[in-house]
């Protein structure tokens, strides 16, 4: 079992290009109030479930964007972590 990761570390890994979103990941479907409840749960330190990351040496041909945020190129060579479909 892996160690828990903080939100700050997760954001840092995304900002460093270490976490990618493959094109086969499903589209974003959350409503704003659902996001608010999730953030409230995180703030209150309630358990929120698991995020699974797929570590791979293969660079995928296509990746999804994270809204308007431009995912940077990885700052290190592969492997990087991909967010697999839920």
PDB file as gemmi writes it, atoms N, CA and C in Angstrom:
CRYST1    1.000    1.000    1.000  90.00  90.00  90.00 P 1                      
ATOM      1  N   UNK A   1       0.841  -1.170   0.000  1.00  0.00           N  
ATOM      2  CA  UNK A   1       0.000   0.000   0.000  1.00  0.00           C  
ATOM      3  C   UNK A   1       0.891   1.240   0.000  1.00  0.00           C  
ATOM      4  N   UNK A   2       0.529   2.237  -0.769  1.00  0.00           N  
ATOM      5  CA  UNK A   2       1.310   3.461  -0.878  1.00  0.00           C  
ATOM      6  C   UNK A   2       1.005   4.417   0.259  1.00  0.00           C  
ATOM      7  N   UNK A   3       1.944   5.316   0.479  1.00  0.00           N  
ATOM      8  CA  UNK A   3       1.743   6.363   1.465  1.00  0.00           C  
ATOM      9  C   UNK A   3       0.750   7.385   0.929  1.00  0.00           C  
ATOM     10  N   UNK A   4      -0.050   7.993   1.785  1.00  0.00           N  
ATOM     11  CA  UNK A   4      -0.952   9.057   1.341  1.00  0.00           C  
ATOM     12  C   UNK A   4      -0.153  10.230   0.776  1.00  0.00           C  
ATOM     13  N   UNK A   5      -0.722  10.914  -0.194  1.00  0.00           N  
ATOM     14  CA  UNK A   5      -0.077  12.063  -0.815  1.00  0.00           C  
ATOM     15  C   UNK A   5      -0.893  13.313  -0.479  1.00  0.00           C  
ATOM     16  N   UNK A   6      -0.227  14.375  -0.165  1.00  0.00           N  
ATOM     17  CA  UNK A   6      -0.938  15.613   0.163  1.00  0.00           C  
ATOM     18  C   UNK A   6      -1.416  16.288  -1.126  1.00  0.00           C  
ATOM     19  N   UNK A   7      -2.414  17.152  -0.985  1.00  0.00           N  
ATOM     20  CA  UNK A   7      -2.904  17.909  -2.140  1.00  0.00           C  
ATOM     21  C   UNK A   7      -1.780  18.768  -2.717  1.00  0.00           C  
ATOM     22  N   UNK A   8      -0.973  19.377  -1.836  1.00  0.00           N  
ATOM     23  CA  UNK A   8       0.139  20.205  -2.311  1.00  0.00           C  
ATOM     24  C   UNK A   8       1.109  19.393  -3.145  1.00  0.00           C  
ATOM     25  N   UNK A   9       1.460  18.190  -2.683  1.00  0.00           N  
ATOM     26  CA  UNK A   9       2.394  17.350  -3.434  1.00  0.00           C  
ATOM     27  C   UNK A   9       1.776  16.906  -4.763  1.00  0.00           C  
ATOM     28  N   UNK A  10       0.498  16.609  -4.763  1.00  0.00           N  
ATOM     29  CA  UNK A  10      -0.194  16.234  -5.994  1.00  0.00           C  
ATOM     30  C   UNK A  10      -0.135  17.381  -6.999  1.00  0.00           C  
ATOM     31  N   UNK A  11      -0.423  18.599  -6.551  1.00  0.00           N  
ATOM     32  CA  UNK A  11      -0.375  19.771  -7.432  1.00  0.00           C  
ATOM     33  C   UNK A  11       1.054  20.003  -7.921  1.00  0.00           C  
ATOM     34  N   UNK A  12       2.044  19.830  -7.042  1.00  0.00           N  
ATOM     35  CA  UNK A  12       3.441  19.980  -7.451  1.00  0.00           C  
ATOM     36  C   UNK A  12       3.803  18.972  -8.539  1.00  0.00           C  
ATOM     37  N   UNK A  13       3.354  17.739  -8.393  1.00  0.00           N  
ATOM     38  CA  UNK A  13       3.658  16.706  -9.398  1.00  0.00           C  
ATOM     39  C   UNK A  13       2.991  17.009 -10.728  1.00  0.00           C  
ATOM     40  N   UNK A  14       1.781  17.552 -10.696  1.00  0.00           N  
ATOM     41  CA  UNK A  14       1.113  17.965 -11.935  1.00  0.00           C  
ATOM     42  C   UNK A  14       1.880  19.121 -12.563  1.00  0.00           C  
ATOM     43  N   UNK A  15       2.270  20.102 -11.741  1.00  0.00           N  
ATOM     44  CA  UNK A  15       2.998  21.278 -12.233  1.00  0.00           C  
ATOM     45  C   UNK A  15       4.367  20.917 -12.797  1.00  0.00           C  
ATOM     46  N   UNK A  16       4.977  19.840 -12.298  1.00  0.00           N  
ATOM     47  CA  UNK A  16       6.274  19.384 -12.801  1.00  0.00           C  
ATOM     48  C   UNK A  16       6.146  18.481 -14.020  1.00  0.00           C  
ATOM     49  N   UNK A  17       4.914  18.178 -14.431  1.00  0.00           N  
ATOM     50  CA  UNK A  17       4.710  17.307 -15.587  1.00  0.00           C  
ATOM     51  C   UNK A  17       4.837  15.838 -15.261  1.00  0.00           C  
ATOM     52  N   UNK A  18       4.900  15.485 -13.978  1.00  0.00           N  
ATOM     53  CA  UNK A  18       5.062  14.088 -13.578  1.00  0.00           C  
ATOM     54  C   UNK A  18       3.742  13.320 -13.609  1.00  0.00           C  
ATOM     55  N   UNK A  19       2.623  14.015 -13.585  1.00  0.00           N  
ATOM     56  CA  UNK A  19       1.314  13.361 -13.692  1.00  0.00           C  
ATOM     57  C   UNK A  19       0.662  13.871 -14.965  1.00  0.00           C  
ATOM     58  N   UNK A  20       0.293  12.958 -15.836  1.00  0.00           N  
ATOM     59  CA  UNK A  20      -0.281  13.258 -17.149  1.00  0.00           C  
ATOM     60  C   UNK A  20      -1.720  12.733 -17.194  1.00  0.00           C  
ATOM     61  N   UNK A  21      -2.494  13.186 -18.148  1.00  0.00           N  
ATOM     62  CA  UNK A  21      -3.866  12.718 -18.321  1.00  0.00           C  
ATOM     63  C   UNK A  21      -3.993  12.146 -19.731  1.00  0.00           C  
ATOM     64  N   UNK A  22      -4.087  10.817 -19.845  1.00  0.00           N  
ATOM     65  CA  UNK A  22      -4.170  10.215 -21.177  1.00  0.00           C  
ATOM     66  C   UNK A  22      -5.487  10.556 -21.868  1.00  0.00           C  
ATOM     67  N   UNK A  23      -5.468  10.546 -23.192  1.00  0.00           N  
ATOM     68  CA  UNK A  23      -6.652  10.912 -23.977  1.00  0.00           C  
ATOM     69  C   UNK A  23      -7.821   9.969 -23.722  1.00  0.00           C  
ATOM     70  N   UNK A  24      -7.555   8.735 -23.284  1.00  0.00           N  
ATOM     71  CA  UNK A  24      -8.664   7.806 -23.053  1.00  0.00           C  
ATOM     72  C   UNK A  24      -9.348   8.027 -21.712  1.00  0.00           C  
ATOM     73  N   UNK A  25      -8.878   8.975 -20.910  1.00  0.00           N  
ATOM     74  CA  UNK A  25      -9.554   9.300 -19.648  1.00  0.00           C  
ATOM     75  C   UNK A  25     -10.917   9.922 -19.970  1.00  0.00           C  
ATOM     76  N   UNK A  26     -11.927   9.570 -19.196  1.00  0.00           N  
ATOM     77  CA  UNK A  26     -13.264  10.101 -19.459  1.00  0.00           C  
ATOM     78  C   UNK A  26     -13.315  11.602 -19.205  1.00  0.00           C  
ATOM     79  N   UNK A  27     -14.321  12.256 -19.757  1.00  0.00           N  
ATOM     80  CA  UNK A  27     -14.460  13.703 -19.614  1.00  0.00           C  
ATOM     81  C   UNK A  27     -14.852  14.096 -18.198  1.00  0.00           C  
ATOM     82  N   UNK A  28     -14.579  15.339 -17.856  1.00  0.00           N  
ATOM     83  CA  UNK A  28     -14.914  15.914 -16.562  1.00  0.00           C  
ATOM     84  C   UNK A  28     -16.426  16.035 -16.452  1.00  0.00           C  
ATOM     85  N   UNK A  29     -17.015  15.525 -15.368  1.00  0.00           N  
ATOM     86  CA  UNK A  29     -18.478  15.514 -15.255  1.00  0.00           C  
ATOM     87  C   UNK A  29     -19.000  16.141 -13.962  1.00  0.00           C  
ATOM     88  N   UNK A  30     -18.131  16.656 -13.109  1.00  0.00           N  
ATOM     89  CA  UNK A  30     -18.568  17.173 -11.819  1.00  0.00           C  
ATOM     90  C   UNK A  30     -19.236  18.528 -11.960  1.00  0.00           C  
ATOM     91  N   UNK A  31     -20.276  18.730 -11.166  1.00  0.00           N  
ATOM     92  CA  UNK A  31     -20.944  20.024 -11.064  1.00  0.00           C  
ATOM     93  C   UNK A  31     -20.204  20.872 -10.023  1.00  0.00           C  
ATOM     94  N   UNK A  32     -20.298  22.212 -10.101  1.00  0.00           N  
ATOM     95  CA  UNK A  32     -19.589  23.068  -9.143  1.00  0.00           C  
ATOM     96  C   UNK A  32     -19.885  22.747  -7.681  1.00  0.00           C  
ATOM     97  N   UNK A  33     -21.142  22.405  -7.346  1.00  0.00           N  
ATOM     98  CA  UNK A  33     -21.442  22.104  -5.945  1.00  0.00           C  
ATOM     99  C   UNK A  33     -20.763  20.806  -5.494  1.00  0.00           C  
ATOM    100  N   UNK A  34     -20.581  19.852  -6.401  1.00  0.00           N  
ATOM    101  CA  UNK A  34     -19.881  18.616  -6.054  1.00  0.00           C  
ATOM    102  C   UNK A  34     -18.402  18.907  -5.762  1.00  0.00           C  
ATOM    103  N   UNK A  35     -17.806  19.789  -6.543  1.00  0.00           N  
ATOM    104  CA  UNK A  35     -16.416  20.180  -6.309  1.00  0.00           C  
ATOM    105  C   UNK A  35     -16.300  20.872  -4.952  1.00  0.00           C  
ATOM    106  N   UNK A  36     -17.258  21.737  -4.635  1.00  0.00           N  
ATOM    107  CA  UNK A  36     -17.255  22.430  -3.342  1.00  0.00           C  
ATOM    108  C   UNK A  36     -17.321  21.444  -2.185  1.00  0.00           C  
ATOM    109  N   UNK A  37     -18.189  20.437  -2.295  1.00  0.00           N  
ATOM    110  CA  UNK A  37     -18.297  19.431  -1.234  1.00  0.00           C  
ATOM    111  C   UNK A  37     -17.000  18.628  -1.095  1.00  0.00           C  
ATOM    112  N   UNK A  38     -16.361  18.308  -2.229  1.00  0.00           N  
ATOM    113  CA  UNK A  38     -15.088  17.588  -2.173  1.00  0.00           C  
ATOM    114  C   UNK A  38     -14.035  18.434  -1.456  1.00  0.00           C  
ATOM    115  N   UNK A  39     -13.910  19.696  -1.838  1.00  0.00           N  
ATOM    116  CA  UNK A  39     -12.929  20.570  -1.192  1.00  0.00           C  
ATOM    117  C   UNK A  39     -13.226  20.741   0.291  1.00  0.00           C  
ATOM    118  N   UNK A  40     -14.492  20.807   0.655  1.00  0.00           N  
ATOM    119  CA  UNK A  40     -14.876  20.896   2.058  1.00  0.00           C  
ATOM    120  C   UNK A  40     -14.455  19.632   2.812  1.00  0.00           C  
ATOM    121  N   UNK A  41     -14.647  18.475   2.193  1.00  0.00           N  
ATOM    122  CA  UNK A  41     -14.240  17.209   2.817  1.00  0.00           C  
ATOM    123  C   UNK A  41     -12.730  17.150   3.003  1.00  0.00           C  
ATOM    124  N   UNK A  42     -11.988  17.604   1.993  1.00  0.00           N  
ATOM    125  CA  UNK A  42     -10.524  17.615   2.098  1.00  0.00           C  
ATOM    126  C   UNK A  42     -10.103  18.544   3.226  1.00  0.00           C  
ATOM    127  N   UNK A  43     -10.709  19.724   3.287  1.00  0.00           N  
ATOM    128  CA  UNK A  43     -10.388  20.694   4.328  1.00  0.00           C  
ATOM    129  C   UNK A  43     -10.651  20.130   5.729  1.00  0.00           C  
ATOM    130  N   UNK A  44     -11.736  19.381   5.868  1.00  0.00           N  
ATOM    131  CA  UNK A  44     -12.104  18.793   7.159  1.00  0.00           C  
ATOM    132  C   UNK A  44     -11.364  17.484   7.438  1.00  0.00           C  
ATOM    133  N   UNK A  45     -10.475  17.091   6.511  1.00  0.00           N  
ATOM    134  CA  UNK A  45      -9.661  15.873   6.624  1.00  0.00           C  
ATOM    135  C   UNK A  45     -10.504  14.603   6.672  1.00  0.00           C  
ATOM    136  N   UNK A  46     -11.640  14.611   5.971  1.00  0.00           N  
ATOM    137  CA  UNK A  46     -12.440  13.399   5.825  1.00  0.00           C  
ATOM    138  C   UNK A  46     -11.773  12.510   4.776  1.00  0.00           C  
ATOM    139  N   UNK A  47     -11.913  11.199   4.899  1.00  0.00           N  
ATOM    140  CA  UNK A  47     -11.391  10.329   3.837  1.00  0.00           C  
ATOM    141  C   UNK A  47     -12.168  10.574   2.542  1.00  0.00           C  
ATOM    142  N   UNK A  48     -11.463  10.638   1.438  1.00  0.00           N  
ATOM    143  CA  UNK A  48     -12.127  10.948   0.159  1.00  0.00           C  
ATOM    144  C   UNK A  48     -11.972   9.853  -0.881  1.00  0.00           C  
ATOM    145  N   UNK A  49     -11.325   8.776  -0.541  1.00  0.00           N  
ATOM    146  CA  UNK A  49     -11.179   7.701  -1.509  1.00  0.00           C  
ATOM    147  C   UNK A  49      -9.763   7.626  -2.050  1.00  0.00           C  
ATOM    148  N   UNK A  50      -9.617   6.976  -3.175  1.00  0.00           N  
ATOM    149  CA  UNK A  50      -8.312   6.666  -3.722  1.00  0.00           C  
ATOM    150  C   UNK A  50      -8.166   7.217  -5.129  1.00  0.00           C  
ATOM    151  N   UNK A  51      -6.989   7.711  -5.435  1.00  0.00           N  
ATOM    152  CA  UNK A  51      -6.621   8.079  -6.798  1.00  0.00           C  
ATOM    153  C   UNK A  51      -5.565   7.074  -7.228  1.00  0.00           C  
ATOM    154  N   UNK A  52      -5.800   6.426  -8.339  1.00  0.00           N  
ATOM    155  CA  UNK A  52      -4.865   5.429  -8.843  1.00  0.00           C  
ATOM    156  C   UNK A  52      -4.044   6.062  -9.957  1.00  0.00           C  
ATOM    157  N   UNK A  53      -2.720   5.911  -9.867  1.00  0.00           N  
ATOM    158  CA  UNK A  53      -1.824   6.411 -10.904  1.00  0.00           C  
ATOM    159  C   UNK A  53      -1.137   5.231 -11.584  1.00  0.00           C  
ATOM    160  N   UNK A  54      -0.991   5.324 -12.886  1.00  0.00           N  
ATOM    161  CA  UNK A  54      -0.354   4.292 -13.688  1.00  0.00           C  
ATOM    162  C   UNK A  54       1.027   4.806 -14.084  1.00  0.00           C  
ATOM    163  N   UNK A  55       2.095   4.182 -13.577  1.00  0.00           N  
ATOM    164  CA  UNK A  55       3.453   4.607 -13.872  1.00  0.00           C  
ATOM    165  C   UNK A  55       3.928   3.868 -15.118  1.00  0.00           C  
ATOM    166  N   UNK A  56       4.368   4.630 -16.125  1.00  0.00           N  
ATOM    167  CA  UNK A  56       4.770   4.017 -17.385  1.00  0.00           C  
ATOM    168  C   UNK A  56       5.986   4.717 -17.968  1.00  0.00           C  
ATOM    169  N   UNK A  57       6.782   3.945 -18.698  1.00  0.00           N  
ATOM    170  CA  UNK A  57       7.934   4.493 -19.427  1.00  0.00           C  
ATOM    171  C   UNK A  57       7.535   4.964 -20.819  1.00  0.00           C  
ATOM    172  N   UNK A  58       6.334   4.600 -21.259  1.00  0.00           N  
ATOM    173  CA  UNK A  58       5.889   4.921 -22.609  1.00  0.00           C  
ATOM    174  C   UNK A  58       5.240   6.296 -22.667  1.00  0.00           C  
ATOM    175  N   UNK A  59       5.684   7.095 -23.595  1.00  0.00           N  
ATOM    176  CA  UNK A  59       5.048   8.391 -23.817  1.00  0.00           C  
ATOM    177  C   UNK A  59       3.829   8.151 -24.704  1.00  0.00           C  
ATOM    178  N   UNK A  60       2.665   8.600 -24.256  1.00  0.00           N  
ATOM    179  CA  UNK A  60       1.445   8.389 -25.028  1.00  0.00           C  
ATOM    180  C   UNK A  60       1.370   9.403 -26.161  1.00  0.00           C  
ATOM    181  N   UNK A  61       0.754   8.990 -27.270  1.00  0.00           N  
ATOM    182  CA  UNK A  61       0.648   9.870 -28.434  1.00  0.00           C  
ATOM    183  C   UNK A  61      -0.254  11.062 -28.180  1.00  0.00           C  
ATOM    184  N   UNK A  62      -1.311  10.866 -27.417  1.00  0.00           N  
ATOM    185  CA  UNK A  62      -2.241  11.958 -27.153  1.00  0.00           C  
ATOM    186  C   UNK A  62      -2.560  12.019 -25.670  1.00  0.00           C  
ATOM    187  N   UNK A  63      -2.722  13.249 -25.191  1.00  0.00           N  
ATOM    188  CA  UNK A  63      -3.065  13.472 -23.794  1.00  0.00           C  
ATOM    189  C   UNK A  63      -4.175  14.507 -23.733  1.00  0.00           C  
ATOM    190  N   UNK A  64      -4.915  14.480 -22.625  1.00  0.00           N  
ATOM    191  CA  UNK A  64      -5.970  15.464 -22.398  1.00  0.00           C  
ATOM    192  C   UNK A  64      -5.409  16.671 -21.692  1.00  0.00           C  
ATOM    193  N   UNK A  65      -6.074  17.779 -21.878  1.00  0.00           N  
ATOM    194  CA  UNK A  65      -5.732  18.986 -21.141  1.00  0.00           C  
ATOM    195  C   UNK A  65      -6.470  18.974 -19.807  1.00  0.00           C  
ATOM    196  N   UNK A  66      -5.996  19.738 -18.879  1.00  0.00           N  
ATOM    197  CA  UNK A  66      -6.615  19.878 -17.573  1.00  0.00           C  
ATOM    198  C   UNK A  66      -7.323  21.230 -17.568  1.00  0.00           C  
ATOM    199  N   UNK A  67      -8.506  21.275 -18.202  1.00  0.00           N  
ATOM    200  CA  UNK A  67      -9.209  22.539 -18.361  1.00  0.00           C  
ATOM    201  C   UNK A  67      -8.370  23.489 -19.195  1.00  0.00           C  
ATOM    202  N   UNK A  68      -8.200  24.713 -18.717  1.00  0.00           N  
ATOM    203  CA  UNK A  68      -7.383  25.690 -19.420  1.00  0.00           C  
ATOM    204  C   UNK A  68      -5.915  25.620 -19.014  1.00  0.00           C  
ATOM    205  N   UNK A  69      -5.603  24.759 -18.044  1.00  0.00           N  
ATOM    206  CA  UNK A  69      -4.231  24.615 -17.570  1.00  0.00           C  
ATOM    207  C   UNK A  69      -3.435  23.823 -18.587  1.00  0.00           C  
ATOM    208  N   UNK A  70      -2.335  24.382 -19.018  1.00  0.00           N  
ATOM    209  CA  UNK A  70      -1.457  23.705 -19.971  1.00  0.00           C  
ATOM    210  C   UNK A  70      -0.525  22.775 -19.196  1.00  0.00           C  
ATOM    211  N   UNK A  71      -0.668  21.469 -19.397  1.00  0.00           N  
ATOM    212  CA  UNK A  71       0.203  20.519 -18.710  1.00  0.00           C  
ATOM    213  C   UNK A  71       1.627  20.675 -19.243  1.00  0.00           C  
ATOM    214  N   UNK A  72       2.589  20.932 -18.372  1.00  0.00           N  
ATOM    215  CA  UNK A  72       3.969  21.115 -18.832  1.00  0.00           C  
ATOM    216  C   UNK A  72       4.599  19.791 -19.229  1.00  0.00           C  
ATOM    217  N   UNK A  73       5.643  19.894 -20.011  1.00  0.00           N  
ATOM    218  CA  UNK A  73       6.424  18.704 -20.324  1.00  0.00           C  
ATOM    219  C   UNK A  73       7.085  18.226 -19.031  1.00  0.00           C  
ATOM    220  N   UNK A  74       7.273  16.925 -18.877  1.00  0.00           N  
ATOM    221  CA  UNK A  74       7.924  16.419 -17.668  1.00  0.00           C  
ATOM    222  C   UNK A  74       9.311  17.039 -17.490  1.00  0.00           C  
ATOM    223  N   UNK A  75       9.669  17.340 -16.247  1.00  0.00           N  
ATOM    224  CA  UNK A  75      10.981  17.901 -15.959  1.00  0.00           C  
ATOM    225  C   UNK A  75      12.036  16.821 -15.784  1.00  0.00           C  
ATOM    226  N   UNK A  76      11.602  15.574 -15.899  1.00  0.00           N  
ATOM    227  CA  UNK A  76      12.546  14.463 -15.816  1.00  0.00           C  
ATOM    228  C   UNK A  76      12.197  13.480 -16.920  1.00  0.00           C  
ATOM    229  N   UNK A  77      13.089  12.570 -17.179  1.00  0.00           N  
ATOM    230  CA  UNK A  77      12.775  11.581 -18.201  1.00  0.00           C  
ATOM    231  C   UNK A  77      11.732  10.608 -17.661  1.00  0.00           C  
ATOM    232  N   UNK A  78      11.139   9.878 -18.555  1.00  0.00           N  
ATOM    233  CA  UNK A  78      10.132   8.915 -18.139  1.00  0.00           C  
ATOM    234  C   UNK A  78      10.770   7.860 -17.255  1.00  0.00           C  
ATOM    235  N   UNK A  79      10.055   7.216 -16.337  1.00  0.00           N  
ATOM    236  CA  UNK A  79       8.606   7.088 -16.292  1.00  0.00           C  
ATOM    237  C   UNK A  79       7.922   8.281 -15.632  1.00  0.00           C  
ATOM    238  N   UNK A  80       6.686   8.487 -16.051  1.00  0.00           N  
ATOM    239  CA  UNK A  80       5.794   9.432 -15.407  1.00  0.00           C  
ATOM    240  C   UNK A  80       4.524   8.689 -15.030  1.00  0.00           C  
ATOM    241  N   UNK A  81       3.661   9.336 -14.284  1.00  0.00           N  
ATOM    242  CA  UNK A  81       2.413   8.705 -13.863  1.00  0.00           C  
ATOM    243  C   UNK A  81       1.270   9.206 -14.719  1.00  0.00           C  
ATOM    244  N   UNK A  82       0.431   8.290 -15.155  1.00  0.00           N  
ATOM    245  CA  UNK A  82      -0.765   8.618 -15.930  1.00  0.00           C  
ATOM    246  C   UNK A  82      -1.973   8.403 -15.028  1.00  0.00           C  
ATOM    247  N   UNK A  83      -2.981   9.211 -15.209  1.00  0.00           N  
ATOM    248  CA  UNK A  83      -4.222   9.053 -14.471  1.00  0.00           C  
ATOM    249  C   UNK A  83      -5.127   8.168 -15.325  1.00  0.00           C  
ATOM    250  N   UNK A  84      -5.287   6.876 -14.960  1.00  0.00           N  
ATOM    251  CA  UNK A  84      -6.079   5.962 -15.783  1.00  0.00           C  
ATOM    252  C   UNK A  84      -7.572   6.238 -15.642  1.00  0.00           C  
ATOM    253  N   UNK A  85      -8.382   5.687 -16.559  1.00  0.00           N  
ATOM    254  CA  UNK A  85      -9.824   5.933 -16.471  1.00  0.00           C  
ATOM    255  C   UNK A  85     -10.421   5.392 -15.176  1.00  0.00           C  
ATOM    256  N   UNK A  86     -11.408   6.097 -14.678  1.00  0.00           N  
ATOM    257  CA  UNK A  86     -12.074   5.696 -13.443  1.00  0.00           C  
ATOM    258  C   UNK A  86     -13.165   4.692 -13.729  1.00  0.00           C  
TER     259      UNK A  86                                                      
END                                                                             
